Amino acid sequence: MSTIQKLENDPRVVVRRSGLPDPDGRCVVYWMRRSIRAEENPSLDIAIQAANAMGKPLVVFFALVPVANANLRHYTFLIEALAETSVELRKRNAGFVLRRVPDHSVTGFCSEVGAALLVTDENPLRGPEHRLQTVVRQLRIPIWSVDSDVVVPSKLIPGKQYAARIIRPKLMKLRDEFLRPSRSIAARLPWKQNLKSLLCNLSVMGGMKVDHSVQSASTIRGGTREAKRLLREFVNKKLAGYPERRNHPEDDGTSRLSPYLHFGNISPVTIASEVLKADAPKDAKEAFLDQLITWRELAINFVRYNELYDSIECAEPWAARTLAKHAKDPRPVLYTEKQLENAETYDPLWNAAQIQMVEQGWMHNYMRMYWGKKILEWTRSPAEAFQIAVRLNDKYELDGRDPNGYAGIAWAIAGKLDRPWFERPIFGQIRYMSGKSTGKKFDSKQYIEQHSKQ
Ligand SMILES: Cc1cc2nc3c(=O)[nH]c(=O)nc-3n(C[C@H](O)[C@H](O)[C@H](O)COP(=O)(O)OP(=O)(O)OC[C@H]3O[C@@H](n4cnc5c(N)ncnc54)[C@H](O)[C@@H]3O)c2cc1C
């Protein structure tokens, strides 16, 4: 079997357009979209191996395009990560080209450089998947997408997985096989062309309509280096206490790696491998890996198999029935989206969570659950609650527009990946969280003090 055939059969590869690479092509193009890193990146590794097998150089292409709900906060993080990645790619002998609208077409880029093969990152979200399908229709060269941001390649667990307990044993069975370090080889033929490329600094936003109303997060910097620093800190100082501390929003007891996972600055394989090697109790390691692998990969499965993942329409029949039954229940307190956005509710705990998200670009998991549930209680309908939650989450969280966000909101508001609970007003059988009991489970006074309006 040839190297190209072997690569096509790699469990992480999905052949989007089959065929042999164009023998007259001048290079391999890696269209980087989700995995913004130069190490432990299977898309890059596979593109390099293919380029080496064909005796051609490799160029990495990144296109800056406007994205719904993305703003200065997200673009700043992205550009910081791209600046670092573009430098690191040189060590792998790969070129890097950054373009923005209206020069963002990967199809145009492939003809400009004479691509023999196009490799890209798998991304289950609707927008990126549609963009890839358009490119597949336009190009005449083979196209592979590589599932680089999961531990277990999604195609090995096909079909809708309805709950963590269903996907967990399947992931556990395959997990170890995919926790191998990647082959960090360099392209044999270095990229030598000097193509038009933008500089990776904040000035690239100049030509784009970027919403500047949300400031960049001053304490969270994009890039693999920072992701690895946070990982080291987590493994050395927080992992052993994770099972207990992860439920304390007033305490900084979690990894805070979600923005880095969202932008692909670090691989979940790197994180899981470091955690498994750590000197920490087994139950702490497994508690963390259950979030990183089971819940995260369940969320990815959720968006892949639910076209309507960002609306109430994704609810299971039992949840749709129970929410419909309670649609006319009186809602004693109603807030507008603006009031919610401005953290103007009667509930200081909820307001503190909203402020944490608006100011820092990140909210603690425990508070995210409570935050979502209350939006259901305080708005006119579950459909409206879902839309508001998605808009606020995607606008302010650095890790927003992620499968985890849509799954988390679907869990909180539509009972997704959950089961029916006791019947109660407005929520029906959707799991409820009361302010009183939530506030007693941790030092909520301290959390409120930490996140009050400046
Ligand atoms: C309403 C709601 C909205 C959410 N929005 C987002 C979002 O926009 N983006 C996002 O990445 N996560 C979201 N989550 C999931 C979770 O809250 C965050 O991933 C987590 O708080 C990130 O913090 P951390 O990196 O310190 O997590 P850690 O506890 O250190 O966990 C490590 C990693 O495991 C994964 N993980 C942890 N908890 C979950 C979970 N409940 N579901 C899926 N994966 C998980 C994340 O990738 C996380 O980075 C949301 C949850 C809810 C209930």
The ligand as a Tripos MOL2 file, in Angstrom:
@<TRIPOS>MOLECULE
LIG
   53    58     1     0     0
SMALL
NO_CHARGES

@<TRIPOS>ATOM
      1 C1        -24.8690   26.6730   29.8730 C.3       1 LIG1
      2 C2        -23.4730   26.1750   29.5830 C.ar      1 LIG1
      3 C3        -22.7120   26.8130   28.6260 C.ar      1 LIG1
      4 C4        -21.4060   26.3510   28.3430 C.ar      1 LIG1
      5 N1        -20.6950   26.9890   27.3690 N.ar      1 LIG1
      6 C5        -19.4690   26.5080   26.9940 C.ar      1 LIG1
      7 C6        -18.7590   27.0880   25.9070 C.ar      1 LIG1
      8 O1        -19.2290   28.0310   25.2710 O.2       1 LIG1
      9 N2        -17.5500   26.5530   25.5910 N.ar      1 LIG1
     10 C7        -16.9890   25.5180   26.2930 C.ar      1 LIG1
     11 O2        -15.8790   25.0750   25.9630 O.2       1 LIG1
     12 N3        -17.6680   24.9410   27.3110 N.ar      1 LIG1
     13 C8        -18.8870   25.3910   27.6880 C.ar      1 LIG1
     14 N4        -19.5660   24.7910   28.7030 N.ar      1 LIG1
     15 C9        -18.9770   23.5830   29.3330 C.3       1 LIG1
     16 C10       -18.0680   23.8620   30.5660 C.3       1 LIG1
     17 O3        -18.7560   24.7160   31.4440 O.3       1 LIG1
     18 C11       -16.7150   24.4660   30.1930 C.3       1 LIG1
     19 O4        -16.1110   23.6770   29.1950 O.3       1 LIG1
     20 C12       -15.7700   24.5130   31.3900 C.3       1 LIG1
     21 O5        -16.3400   25.2730   32.4280 O.3       1 LIG1
     22 C13       -14.4430   25.1220   30.9720 C.3       1 LIG1
     23 O6        -13.6070   25.3480   32.0730 O.3       1 LIG1
     24 P1        -12.2560   24.5490   32.2640 P.3       1 LIG1
     25 O7        -11.5070   24.5290   30.9960 O.co2     1 LIG1
     26 O8        -11.5940   25.1000   33.4560 O.co2     1 LIG1
     27 O9        -12.8230   23.1010   32.5610 O.3       1 LIG1
     28 P2        -12.1390   21.8400   33.2860 P.3       1 LIG1
     29 O10       -13.0370   21.4930   34.4190 O.co2     1 LIG1
     30 O11       -10.7420   22.0830   33.5700 O.co2     1 LIG1
     31 O12       -12.3260   20.6830   32.2120 O.3       1 LIG1
     32 C14       -11.3630   20.4470   31.1610 C.3       1 LIG1
     33 C15       -12.0490   20.4720   29.8280 C.3       1 LIG1
     34 O13       -13.0840   19.5000   29.7770 O.3       1 LIG1
     35 C16       -14.1670   19.9850   28.9820 C.3       1 LIG1
     36 N5        -15.3670   20.1380   29.7980 N.ar      1 LIG1
     37 C17       -15.4550   20.4760   31.1080 C.ar      1 LIG1
     38 N6        -16.7440   20.5190   31.4940 N.ar      1 LIG1
     39 C18       -17.4730   20.2030   30.4040 C.ar      1 LIG1
     40 C19       -18.8700   20.0820   30.1470 C.ar      1 LIG1
     41 N7        -19.7800   20.2770   31.0950 N.pl3     1 LIG1
     42 N8        -19.2720   19.7560   28.9100 N.ar      1 LIG1
     43 C20       -18.3840   19.5390   27.9250 C.ar      1 LIG1
     44 N9        -17.0480   19.6260   28.1050 N.ar      1 LIG1
     45 C21       -16.6100   19.9630   29.3230 C.ar      1 LIG1
     46 C22       -13.7590   21.3680   28.4880 C.3       1 LIG1
     47 O14       -13.2090   21.2490   27.2000 O.3       1 LIG1
     48 C23       -12.7350   21.7920   29.5120 C.3       1 LIG1
     49 O15       -11.8340   22.7590   29.0260 O.3       1 LIG1
     50 C24       -20.8700   25.2260   29.0260 C.ar      1 LIG1
     51 C25       -21.6580   24.5990   29.9970 C.ar      1 LIG1
     52 C26       -22.9430   25.0560   30.2720 C.ar      1 LIG1
     53 C27       -23.7600   24.3470   31.3100 C.3       1 LIG1
@<TRIPOS>BOND
     1     1     2 1
     2     2     3 ar
     3     2    52 ar
     4     3     4 ar
     5     4     5 ar
     6     4    50 ar
     7     5     6 ar
     8     6     7 ar
     9     6    13 1
    10     7     8 2
    11     7     9 ar
    12     9    10 ar
    13    10    11 2
    14    10    12 ar
    15    12    13 ar
    16    13    14 ar
    17    14    15 1
    18    14    50 ar
    19    15    16 1
    20    16    17 1
    21    16    18 1
    22    18    19 1
    23    18    20 1
    24    20    21 1
    25    20    22 1
    26    22    23 1
    27    23    24 1
    28    24    25 2
    29    24    26 1
    30    24    27 1
    31    27    28 1
    32    28    29 2
    33    28    30 1
    34    28    31 1
    35    31    32 1
    36    32    33 1
    37    33    34 1
    38    33    48 1
    39    34    35 1
    40    35    36 1
    41    35    46 1
    42    36    37 ar
    43    36    45 ar
    44    37    38 ar
    45    38    39 ar
    46    39    40 ar
    47    39    45 ar
    48    40    41 1
    49    40    42 ar
    50    42    43 ar
    51    43    44 ar
    52    44    45 ar
    53    46    47 1
    54    46    48 1
    55    48    49 1
    56    50    51 ar
    57    51    52 ar
    58    52    53 1
@<TRIPOS>SUBSTRUCTURE
     1 LIG1         1 GROUP 0 **** ****
